[in-house]
């Protein structure tokens, strides 16, 4: 029996690379909602971006611009079980990332929904959103929490969620926005570390505590969600609990300095992942700095900076 096909838009980005290095077909089915996490990935990249991956003959690559080439997007999506939209500009990466660039998140989300509508009955869309839609807020943040994005990236993701959801309802496409928390290794602390790195220290001696997910755990969760029979419109993605950024750097053997936290700094931001837990066959392990640092150490040598 053929594996369900998933079109991955933005497959040369960090999460896209993760899915190639930890293929869904090779993942433990323990977190899957079905008997197998086996998926056939159709990997999308713009011209030139896929060369370093495709030159080894690895992966089913589809090379086109999803915004400029809607016909190519429709062909790549034809017959797909799902579209996973990871494409879009990342803050701080590349030049000229202004409001116009951030609006690509909105256009890409809508393009993914339109492609799913023409792909065949039942094709769903999973949109990579971000915990940035909640803004600089403390406390446990559930999916029902009102959104207050504090920067252009968060604003674009929030608008993408809203407009993609409206279009999905109009076209009868199942769609789910994944509000992904900090990914250990793709984050500003472990992923952004360099000599002289500094963290805020709060009066109790702690460093910022945030919701995190390990890279291998994220790959497993995405595989499970892609195979799940039904998804809610919005879903927080993280492991239960929080991790101190200082503990994560210590576990990875990365030295850092401390500075007094400014008054506006938020000690803890935590995502409520009870909805996610209910969708998985096995409960996620609690967030653990040592385990997440080890997952990243195993993957980092094979990651390519885009």
C-alpha positions, 0 to 999 in steps of 0.5 A: 500500500502506498504511503500517504503523500505530504507536500512540504512547502519550504523544505530547505528551511530548518524544520524542513531539513529536520523532516529529511534528517528524521524522516517520518517513515523512520520514526517510532510510531509511539506518538502516532495516532495511527499504526504507522508514521510512514509518509512520502514527502514531496519536498518543495524548494525555490530554484537553486535552494534544493541543489545541496540536498537533491544532488545526492538523489535524496528526496522527491524534490519539486522545484518552483516558487509557490507564490509565482507559480500557482500551476506548479504548486497545484501539480505538486499538491495533486493527490496529496494527503496533506500540505505542510506549509513551512515556507516564509521569511524568518526574522533576522535571516537574510536582508530586507526582512521588512513588513512586505516580506513578512506578509509572504506568510499570509500569501503562502498560507492562502496559497497552501489552502487553495492548493489543498482545495484542488488536490483531491478530497480530504487534503488537509493543510498544516500551517507553521505558525508561532507562539509569537502570536501571543506576544510578550505575555506571561502565564499559561497560554491556551489556544483560546488566549486572545492574541497580542503579537508584539512584532511584525513576525507575530503580526504576520503569523496571526494574520496568516492564521485568520485569513487562511482559516477564513479561506479554508472554511470557504473552500471546505479544506481542513486546516490547522495552525501550529503555534510552535514554541521554542525549538531547542537548537532553532531558538535564540539561546542554543541556536543563536549561541556564540562566544560572549552570549548573555542572558537575563537574570531575574531577582531570584537568580533564574534565567528566562523560562520558556516552552520548548520542544526538542528537535527529534520530538518535534519531528515525531509530533509532526508525523503524528499530526499529519497522520491524525484523523482530525485536527483542531483549527489551532494547536500549541506545539511544545513539550509540557512544562518550561525550560530555563535558557541558562539550563539549556546552555549549561546542558549543551556546554555553552558558556554564557554571561548574565545581566540584570533583567530589565523591568519589561523582561518576562520570567516565564512564558508557557504554552498549554499543550493539553489539547496536543496531548489528547491527540497523541497516542503516547504522552509527551515527555516533560521538557528537559534541558539535558534531553533537548541539548542531546537531541540537538547535538546529534542533529546539528552537524548535518544541518545547513544554514539557509 
